[in-house]
């Protein structure tokens, strides 16, 4: 991450998952905010500058990959990490999204705290 104190966005329809990710990020010294829907995420993207977005693959109002496209239209430089219990890293859909640079990374649920920090460090 280039910024001194980057802001991360967490998008997941499960409040407990948002809390867990926020806790991991805060413990590592990162700032974050969360949205429980794609609609709310797009509103936050328009309001604040985020360095990275953690997106759930399945949201009630929009598919995570479609949301990634919408976010990239608004902020082409943002890093997008898909976090999913639905897809796996070797899934064709995920590999295609990585190849097209729609997403920067992928983490399977359940994940280890270190995986979150490691992917931030790799970007």
Chimera marker file (.cmm) of the C-alpha trace (Angstrom):
<marker_set name="trace">
<marker id="1" x="0.000" y="0.000" z="0.000" r="1" g="1" b="0" radius="0.5"/>
<marker id="2" x="1.350" y="3.366" z="-1.001" r="1" g="1" b="0" radius="0.5"/>
<marker id="3" x="-0.692" y="5.582" z="1.299" r="1" g="1" b="0" radius="0.5"/>
<marker id="4" x="0.459" y="6.374" z="4.824" r="1" g="1" b="0" radius="0.5"/>
<marker id="5" x="-2.890" y="5.584" z="6.447" r="1" g="1" b="0" radius="0.5"/>
<marker id="6" x="-5.099" y="3.889" z="3.846" r="1" g="1" b="0" radius="0.5"/>
<marker id="7" x="-8.839" y="3.434" z="4.286" r="1" g="1" b="0" radius="0.5"/>
<marker id="8" x="-10.248" y="0.009" z="3.463" r="1" g="1" b="0" radius="0.5"/>
<marker id="9" x="-13.833" y="-0.886" z="2.604" r="1" g="1" b="0" radius="0.5"/>
<marker id="10" x="-15.418" y="-4.136" z="3.769" r="1" g="1" b="0" radius="0.5"/>
<marker id="11" x="-18.562" y="-5.267" z="1.967" r="1" g="1" b="0" radius="0.5"/>
<marker id="12" x="-20.410" y="-8.257" z="3.390" r="1" g="1" b="0" radius="0.5"/>
<marker id="13" x="-24.071" y="-8.858" z="4.215" r="1" g="1" b="0" radius="0.5"/>
<marker id="14" x="-23.084" y="-10.610" z="7.445" r="1" g="1" b="0" radius="0.5"/>
<marker id="15" x="-22.423" y="-8.025" z="10.201" r="1" g="1" b="0" radius="0.5"/>
<marker id="16" x="-20.260" y="-10.547" z="12.101" r="1" g="1" b="0" radius="0.5"/>
<marker id="17" x="-17.962" y="-10.912" z="9.079" r="1" g="1" b="0" radius="0.5"/>
<marker id="18" x="-17.659" y="-7.121" z="8.810" r="1" g="1" b="0" radius="0.5"/>
<marker id="19" x="-16.834" y="-6.938" z="12.508" r="1" g="1" b="0" radius="0.5"/>
<marker id="20" x="-14.213" y="-9.693" z="12.210" r="1" g="1" b="0" radius="0.5"/>
<marker id="21" x="-12.484" y="-8.058" z="9.248" r="1" g="1" b="0" radius="0.5"/>
<marker id="22" x="-12.601" y="-4.632" z="10.899" r="1" g="1" b="0" radius="0.5"/>
<marker id="23" x="-11.062" y="-6.115" z="14.037" r="1" g="1" b="0" radius="0.5"/>
<marker id="24" x="-8.237" y="-7.762" z="12.072" r="1" g="1" b="0" radius="0.5"/>
<marker id="25" x="-7.537" y="-4.537" z="10.190" r="1" g="1" b="0" radius="0.5"/>
<marker id="26" x="-7.701" y="-2.324" z="13.288" r="1" g="1" b="0" radius="0.5"/>
<marker id="27" x="-5.353" y="-4.646" z="15.183" r="1" g="1" b="0" radius="0.5"/>
<marker id="28" x="-2.885" y="-4.315" z="12.285" r="1" g="1" b="0" radius="0.5"/>
<marker id="29" x="-3.188" y="-0.522" z="12.374" r="1" g="1" b="0" radius="0.5"/>
<marker id="30" x="-5.467" y="-0.028" z="9.364" r="1" g="1" b="0" radius="0.5"/>
<marker id="31" x="-8.590" y="2.111" z="9.095" r="1" g="1" b="0" radius="0.5"/>
<marker id="32" x="-11.756" y="0.618" z="7.648" r="1" g="1" b="0" radius="0.5"/>
<marker id="33" x="-15.454" y="1.090" z="7.196" r="1" g="1" b="0" radius="0.5"/>
<marker id="34" x="-18.078" y="-1.390" z="6.104" r="1" g="1" b="0" radius="0.5"/>
<marker id="35" x="-21.228" y="-1.754" z="4.035" r="1" g="1" b="0" radius="0.5"/>
<marker id="36" x="-23.820" y="-4.513" z="4.290" r="1" g="1" b="0" radius="0.5"/>
<marker id="37" x="-24.964" y="-4.185" z="0.662" r="1" g="1" b="0" radius="0.5"/>
<marker id="38" x="-23.621" y="-3.287" z="-2.741" r="1" g="1" b="0" radius="0.5"/>
<marker id="39" x="-25.759" y="-0.152" z="-2.814" r="1" g="1" b="0" radius="0.5"/>
<marker id="40" x="-24.285" y="1.066" z="0.477" r="1" g="1" b="0" radius="0.5"/>
<marker id="41" x="-20.781" y="0.174" z="-0.729" r="1" g="1" b="0" radius="0.5"/>
<marker id="42" x="-21.158" y="2.317" z="-3.848" r="1" g="1" b="0" radius="0.5"/>
<marker id="43" x="-22.351" y="5.227" z="-1.705" r="1" g="1" b="0" radius="0.5"/>
<marker id="44" x="-19.258" y="4.918" z="0.512" r="1" g="1" b="0" radius="0.5"/>
<marker id="45" x="-16.989" y="4.644" z="-2.537" r="1" g="1" b="0" radius="0.5"/>
<marker id="46" x="-18.418" y="7.937" z="-3.795" r="1" g="1" b="0" radius="0.5"/>
<marker id="47" x="-17.900" y="9.620" z="-0.400" r="1" g="1" b="0" radius="0.5"/>
<marker id="48" x="-14.402" y="8.466" z="0.637" r="1" g="1" b="0" radius="0.5"/>
<marker id="49" x="-11.111" y="7.467" z="-0.939" r="1" g="1" b="0" radius="0.5"/>
<marker id="50" x="-10.468" y="3.760" z="-0.346" r="1" g="1" b="0" radius="0.5"/>
<marker id="51" x="-7.203" y="2.020" z="-1.144" r="1" g="1" b="0" radius="0.5"/>
<marker id="52" x="-8.690" y="-1.473" z="-1.030" r="1" g="1" b="0" radius="0.5"/>
<marker id="53" x="-12.103" y="-3.124" z="-0.909" r="1" g="1" b="0" radius="0.5"/>
<marker id="54" x="-12.832" y="-6.562" z="0.516" r="1" g="1" b="0" radius="0.5"/>
<marker id="55" x="-15.960" y="-7.814" z="-1.271" r="1" g="1" b="0" radius="0.5"/>
<marker id="56" x="-18.176" y="-10.763" z="-0.459" r="1" g="1" b="0" radius="0.5"/>
<marker id="57" x="-18.962" y="-12.745" z="-3.606" r="1" g="1" b="0" radius="0.5"/>
<marker id="58" x="-22.682" y="-13.024" z="-2.881" r="1" g="1" b="0" radius="0.5"/>
<marker id="59" x="-24.634" y="-10.018" z="-1.657" r="1" g="1" b="0" radius="0.5"/>
<marker id="60" x="-28.422" y="-9.708" z="-1.467" r="1" g="1" b="0" radius="0.5"/>
<marker id="61" x="-28.622" y="-6.828" z="-3.962" r="1" g="1" b="0" radius="0.5"/>
<marker id="62" x="-25.737" y="-7.491" z="-6.376" r="1" g="1" b="0" radius="0.5"/>
<marker id="63" x="-23.203" y="-10.151" z="-7.308" r="1" g="1" b="0" radius="0.5"/>
<marker id="64" x="-19.747" y="-9.415" z="-5.882" r="1" g="1" b="0" radius="0.5"/>
<marker id="65" x="-18.024" y="-9.507" z="-9.268" r="1" g="1" b="0" radius="0.5"/>
<marker id="66" x="-20.603" y="-7.105" z="-10.716" r="1" g="1" b="0" radius="0.5"/>
<marker id="67" x="-20.013" y="-4.844" z="-7.725" r="1" g="1" b="0" radius="0.5"/>
<marker id="68" x="-16.265" y="-5.023" z="-8.420" r="1" g="1" b="0" radius="0.5"/>
<marker id="69" x="-16.956" y="-3.770" z="-11.971" r="1" g="1" b="0" radius="0.5"/>
<marker id="70" x="-19.086" y="-0.907" z="-10.652" r="1" g="1" b="0" radius="0.5"/>
<marker id="71" x="-16.439" y="0.060" z="-8.098" r="1" g="1" b="0" radius="0.5"/>
<marker id="72" x="-13.683" y="-0.047" z="-10.731" r="1" g="1" b="0" radius="0.5"/>
<marker id="73" x="-15.727" y="2.294" z="-12.954" r="1" g="1" b="0" radius="0.5"/>
<marker id="74" x="-15.765" y="4.812" z="-10.104" r="1" g="1" b="0" radius="0.5"/>
<marker id="75" x="-12.202" y="4.220" z="-8.857" r="1" g="1" b="0" radius="0.5"/>
<marker id="76" x="-10.035" y="2.439" z="-11.446" r="1" g="1" b="0" radius="0.5"/>
<marker id="77" x="-6.995" y="2.331" z="-9.121" r="1" g="1" b="0" radius="0.5"/>
<marker id="78" x="-8.672" y="0.624" z="-6.152" r="1" g="1" b="0" radius="0.5"/>
<marker id="79" x="-7.511" y="-2.843" z="-5.163" r="1" g="1" b="0" radius="0.5"/>
<marker id="80" x="-10.372" y="-5.338" z="-4.893" r="1" g="1" b="0" radius="0.5"/>
<marker id="81" x="-10.070" y="-8.561" z="-2.921" r="1" g="1" b="0" radius="0.5"/>
<marker id="82" x="-12.900" y="-11.076" z="-3.220" r="1" g="1" b="0" radius="0.5"/>
<marker id="83" x="-13.678" y="-12.891" z="0.040" r="1" g="1" b="0" radius="0.5"/>
<marker id="84" x="-15.928" y="-15.880" z="-0.492" r="1" g="1" b="0" radius="0.5"/>
<marker id="85" x="-17.208" y="-19.111" z="0.910" r="1" g="1" b="0" radius="0.5"/>
<marker id="86" x="-19.021" y="-19.706" z="-2.371" r="1" g="1" b="0" radius="0.5"/>
<marker id="87" x="-16.080" y="-19.653" z="-4.783" r="1" g="1" b="0" radius="0.5"/>
<marker id="88" x="-12.617" y="-21.177" z="-4.446" r="1" g="1" b="0" radius="0.5"/>
<marker id="89" x="-9.311" y="-19.771" z="-5.649" r="1" g="1" b="0" radius="0.5"/>
<marker id="90" x="-9.058" y="-22.244" z="-8.533" r="1" g="1" b="0" radius="0.5"/>
<marker id="91" x="-12.647" y="-21.593" z="-9.692" r="1" g="1" b="0" radius="0.5"/>
<marker id="92" x="-12.735" y="-20.548" z="-13.363" r="1" g="1" b="0" radius="0.5"/>
<marker id="93" x="-14.769" y="-17.433" z="-12.533" r="1" g="1" b="0" radius="0.5"/>
<marker id="94" x="-12.200" y="-16.262" z="-9.978" r="1" g="1" b="0" radius="0.5"/>
<marker id="95" x="-9.241" y="-17.078" z="-12.221" r="1" g="1" b="0" radius="0.5"/>
<marker id="96" x="-10.865" y="-15.093" z="-15.049" r="1" g="1" b="0" radius="0.5"/>
<marker id="97" x="-11.490" y="-12.108" z="-12.730" r="1" g="1" b="0" radius="0.5"/>
<marker id="98" x="-7.858" y="-12.220" z="-11.562" r="1" g="1" b="0" radius="0.5"/>
<marker id="99" x="-6.587" y="-12.523" z="-15.141" r="1" g="1" b="0" radius="0.5"/>
<marker id="100" x="-8.697" y="-9.542" z="-16.253" r="1" g="1" b="0" radius="0.5"/>
<marker id="101" x="-7.507" y="-7.566" z="-13.186" r="1" g="1" b="0" radius="0.5"/>
<marker id="102" x="-11.114" y="-7.107" z="-12.099" r="1" g="1" b="0" radius="0.5"/>
<marker id="103" x="-9.975" y="-8.332" z="-8.692" r="1" g="1" b="0" radius="0.5"/>
<marker id="104" x="-6.503" y="-8.029" z="-7.193" r="1" g="1" b="0" radius="0.5"/>
<marker id="105" x="-6.763" y="-11.039" z="-4.918" r="1" g="1" b="0" radius="0.5"/>
<marker id="106" x="-8.975" y="-13.761" z="-3.499" r="1" g="1" b="0" radius="0.5"/>
<marker id="107" x="-9.442" y="-15.185" z="-0.006" r="1" g="1" b="0" radius="0.5"/>
<marker id="108" x="-11.624" y="-18.197" z="0.841" r="1" g="1" b="0" radius="0.5"/>
<marker id="109" x="-13.926" y="-18.219" z="3.853" r="1" g="1" b="0" radius="0.5"/>
<marker id="110" x="-13.182" y="-19.252" z="6.488" r="1" g="1" b="0" radius="0.5"/>
<marker id="111" x="-9.844" y="-17.476" z="6.483" r="1" g="1" b="0" radius="0.5"/>
<marker id="112" x="-6.982" y="-16.982" z="8.896" r="1" g="1" b="0" radius="0.5"/>
<marker id="113" x="-6.211" y="-13.479" z="10.173" r="1" g="1" b="0" radius="0.5"/>
<marker id="114" x="-2.731" y="-13.753" z="8.654" r="1" g="1" b="0" radius="0.5"/>
<marker id="115" x="-4.240" y="-14.252" z="5.189" r="1" g="1" b="0" radius="0.5"/>
<marker id="116" x="-5.872" y="-10.812" z="5.373" r="1" g="1" b="0" radius="0.5"/>
<marker id="117" x="-2.649" y="-9.093" z="6.437" r="1" g="1" b="0" radius="0.5"/>
<marker id="118" x="-0.577" y="-11.064" z="3.916" r="1" g="1" b="0" radius="0.5"/>
<marker id="119" x="-2.753" y="-10.045" z="0.968" r="1" g="1" b="0" radius="0.5"/>
<marker id="120" x="-2.553" y="-6.385" z="1.994" r="1" g="1" b="0" radius="0.5"/>
<marker id="121" x="1.236" y="-6.687" z="2.096" r="1" g="1" b="0" radius="0.5"/>
<marker id="122" x="1.316" y="-8.257" z="-1.360" r="1" g="1" b="0" radius="0.5"/>
<marker id="123" x="-0.493" y="-5.344" z="-2.997" r="1" g="1" b="0" radius="0.5"/>
<link id1="1" id2="2" r="1" g="1" b="0" radius="0.2"/>
<link id1="2" id2="3" r="1" g="1" b="0" radius="0.2"/>
<link id1="3" id2="4" r="1" g="1" b="0" radius="0.2"/>
<link id1="4" id2="5" r="1" g="1" b="0" radius="0.2"/>
<link id1="5" id2="6" r="1" g="1" b="0" radius="0.2"/>
<link id1="6" id2="7" r="1" g="1" b="0" radius="0.2"/>
<link id1="7" id2="8" r="1" g="1" b="0" radius="0.2"/>
<link id1="8" id2="9" r="1" g="1" b="0" radius="0.2"/>
<link id1="9" id2="10" r="1" g="1" b="0" radius="0.2"/>
<link id1="10" id2="11" r="1" g="1" b="0" radius="0.2"/>
<link id1="11" id2="12" r="1" g="1" b="0" radius="0.2"/>
<link id1="12" id2="13" r="1" g="1" b="0" radius="0.2"/>
<link id1="13" id2="14" r="1" g="1" b="0" radius="0.2"/>
<link id1="14" id2="15" r="1" g="1" b="0" radius="0.2"/>
<link id1="15" id2="16" r="1" g="1" b="0" radius="0.2"/>
<link id1="16" id2="17" r="1" g="1" b="0" radius="0.2"/>
<link id1="17" id2="18" r="1" g="1" b="0" radius="0.2"/>
<link id1="18" id2="19" r="1" g="1" b="0" radius="0.2"/>
<link id1="19" id2="20" r="1" g="1" b="0" radius="0.2"/>
<link id1="20" id2="21" r="1" g="1" b="0" radius="0.2"/>
<link id1="21" id2="22" r="1" g="1" b="0" radius="0.2"/>
<link id1="22" id2="23" r="1" g="1" b="0" radius="0.2"/>
<link id1="23" id2="24" r="1" g="1" b="0" radius="0.2"/>
<link id1="24" id2="25" r="1" g="1" b="0" radius="0.2"/>
<link id1="25" id2="26" r="1" g="1" b="0" radius="0.2"/>
<link id1="26" id2="27" r="1" g="1" b="0" radius="0.2"/>
<link id1="27" id2="28" r="1" g="1" b="0" radius="0.2"/>
<link id1="28" id2="29" r="1" g="1" b="0" radius="0.2"/>
<link id1="29" id2="30" r="1" g="1" b="0" radius="0.2"/>
<link id1="30" id2="31" r="1" g="1" b="0" radius="0.2"/>
<link id1="31" id2="32" r="1" g="1" b="0" radius="0.2"/>
<link id1="32" id2="33" r="1" g="1" b="0" radius="0.2"/>
<link id1="33" id2="34" r="1" g="1" b="0" radius="0.2"/>
<link id1="34" id2="35" r="1" g="1" b="0" radius="0.2"/>
<link id1="35" id2="36" r="1" g="1" b="0" radius="0.2"/>
<link id1="36" id2="37" r="1" g="1" b="0" radius="0.2"/>
<link id1="37" id2="38" r="1" g="1" b="0" radius="0.2"/>
<link id1="38" id2="39" r="1" g="1" b="0" radius="0.2"/>
<link id1="39" id2="40" r="1" g="1" b="0" radius="0.2"/>
<link id1="40" id2="41" r="1" g="1" b="0" radius="0.2"/>
<link id1="41" id2="42" r="1" g="1" b="0" radius="0.2"/>
<link id1="42" id2="43" r="1" g="1" b="0" radius="0.2"/>
<link id1="43" id2="44" r="1" g="1" b="0" radius="0.2"/>
<link id1="44" id2="45" r="1" g="1" b="0" radius="0.2"/>
<link id1="45" id2="46" r="1" g="1" b="0" radius="0.2"/>
<link id1="46" id2="47" r="1" g="1" b="0" radius="0.2"/>
<link id1="47" id2="48" r="1" g="1" b="0" radius="0.2"/>
<link id1="48" id2="49" r="1" g="1" b="0" radius="0.2"/>
<link id1="49" id2="50" r="1" g="1" b="0" radius="0.2"/>
<link id1="50" id2="51" r="1" g="1" b="0" radius="0.2"/>
<link id1="51" id2="52" r="1" g="1" b="0" radius="0.2"/>
<link id1="52" id2="53" r="1" g="1" b="0" radius="0.2"/>
<link id1="53" id2="54" r="1" g="1" b="0" radius="0.2"/>
<link id1="54" id2="55" r="1" g="1" b="0" radius="0.2"/>
<link id1="55" id2="56" r="1" g="1" b="0" radius="0.2"/>
<link id1="56" id2="57" r="1" g="1" b="0" radius="0.2"/>
<link id1="57" id2="58" r="1" g="1" b="0" radius="0.2"/>
<link id1="58" id2="59" r="1" g="1" b="0" radius="0.2"/>
<link id1="59" id2="60" r="1" g="1" b="0" radius="0.2"/>
<link id1="60" id2="61" r="1" g="1" b="0" radius="0.2"/>
<link id1="61" id2="62" r="1" g="1" b="0" radius="0.2"/>
<link id1="62" id2="63" r="1" g="1" b="0" radius="0.2"/>
<link id1="63" id2="64" r="1" g="1" b="0" radius="0.2"/>
<link id1="64" id2="65" r="1" g="1" b="0" radius="0.2"/>
<link id1="65" id2="66" r="1" g="1" b="0" radius="0.2"/>
<link id1="66" id2="67" r="1" g="1" b="0" radius="0.2"/>
<link id1="67" id2="68" r="1" g="1" b="0" radius="0.2"/>
<link id1="68" id2="69" r="1" g="1" b="0" radius="0.2"/>
<link id1="69" id2="70" r="1" g="1" b="0" radius="0.2"/>
<link id1="70" id2="71" r="1" g="1" b="0" radius="0.2"/>
<link id1="71" id2="72" r="1" g="1" b="0" radius="0.2"/>
<link id1="72" id2="73" r="1" g="1" b="0" radius="0.2"/>
<link id1="73" id2="74" r="1" g="1" b="0" radius="0.2"/>
<link id1="74" id2="75" r="1" g="1" b="0" radius="0.2"/>
<link id1="75" id2="76" r="1" g="1" b="0" radius="0.2"/>
<link id1="76" id2="77" r="1" g="1" b="0" radius="0.2"/>
<link id1="77" id2="78" r="1" g="1" b="0" radius="0.2"/>
<link id1="78" id2="79" r="1" g="1" b="0" radius="0.2"/>
<link id1="79" id2="80" r="1" g="1" b="0" radius="0.2"/>
<link id1="80" id2="81" r="1" g="1" b="0" radius="0.2"/>
<link id1="81" id2="82" r="1" g="1" b="0" radius="0.2"/>
<link id1="82" id2="83" r="1" g="1" b="0" radius="0.2"/>
<link id1="83" id2="84" r="1" g="1" b="0" radius="0.2"/>
<link id1="84" id2="85" r="1" g="1" b="0" radius="0.2"/>
<link id1="85" id2="86" r="1" g="1" b="0" radius="0.2"/>
<link id1="86" id2="87" r="1" g="1" b="0" radius="0.2"/>
<link id1="87" id2="88" r="1" g="1" b="0" radius="0.2"/>
<link id1="88" id2="89" r="1" g="1" b="0" radius="0.2"/>
<link id1="89" id2="90" r="1" g="1" b="0" radius="0.2"/>
<link id1="90" id2="91" r="1" g="1" b="0" radius="0.2"/>
<link id1="91" id2="92" r="1" g="1" b="0" radius="0.2"/>
<link id1="92" id2="93" r="1" g="1" b="0" radius="0.2"/>
<link id1="93" id2="94" r="1" g="1" b="0" radius="0.2"/>
<link id1="94" id2="95" r="1" g="1" b="0" radius="0.2"/>
<link id1="95" id2="96" r="1" g="1" b="0" radius="0.2"/>
<link id1="96" id2="97" r="1" g="1" b="0" radius="0.2"/>
<link id1="97" id2="98" r="1" g="1" b="0" radius="0.2"/>
<link id1="98" id2="99" r="1" g="1" b="0" radius="0.2"/>
<link id1="99" id2="100" r="1" g="1" b="0" radius="0.2"/>
<link id1="100" id2="101" r="1" g="1" b="0" radius="0.2"/>
<link id1="101" id2="102" r="1" g="1" b="0" radius="0.2"/>
<link id1="102" id2="103" r="1" g="1" b="0" radius="0.2"/>
<link id1="103" id2="104" r="1" g="1" b="0" radius="0.2"/>
<link id1="104" id2="105" r="1" g="1" b="0" radius="0.2"/>
<link id1="105" id2="106" r="1" g="1" b="0" radius="0.2"/>
<link id1="106" id2="107" r="1" g="1" b="0" radius="0.2"/>
<link id1="107" id2="108" r="1" g="1" b="0" radius="0.2"/>
<link id1="108" id2="109" r="1" g="1" b="0" radius="0.2"/>
<link id1="109" id2="110" r="1" g="1" b="0" radius="0.2"/>
<link id1="110" id2="111" r="1" g="1" b="0" radius="0.2"/>
<link id1="111" id2="112" r="1" g="1" b="0" radius="0.2"/>
<link id1="112" id2="113" r="1" g="1" b="0" radius="0.2"/>
<link id1="113" id2="114" r="1" g="1" b="0" radius="0.2"/>
<link id1="114" id2="115" r="1" g="1" b="0" radius="0.2"/>
<link id1="115" id2="116" r="1" g="1" b="0" radius="0.2"/>
<link id1="116" id2="117" r="1" g="1" b="0" radius="0.2"/>
<link id1="117" id2="118" r="1" g="1" b="0" radius="0.2"/>
<link id1="118" id2="119" r="1" g="1" b="0" radius="0.2"/>
<link id1="119" id2="120" r="1" g="1" b="0" radius="0.2"/>
<link id1="120" id2="121" r="1" g="1" b="0" radius="0.2"/>
<link id1="121" id2="122" r="1" g="1" b="0" radius="0.2"/>
<link id1="122" id2="123" r="1" g="1" b="0" radius="0.2"/>
</marker_set>
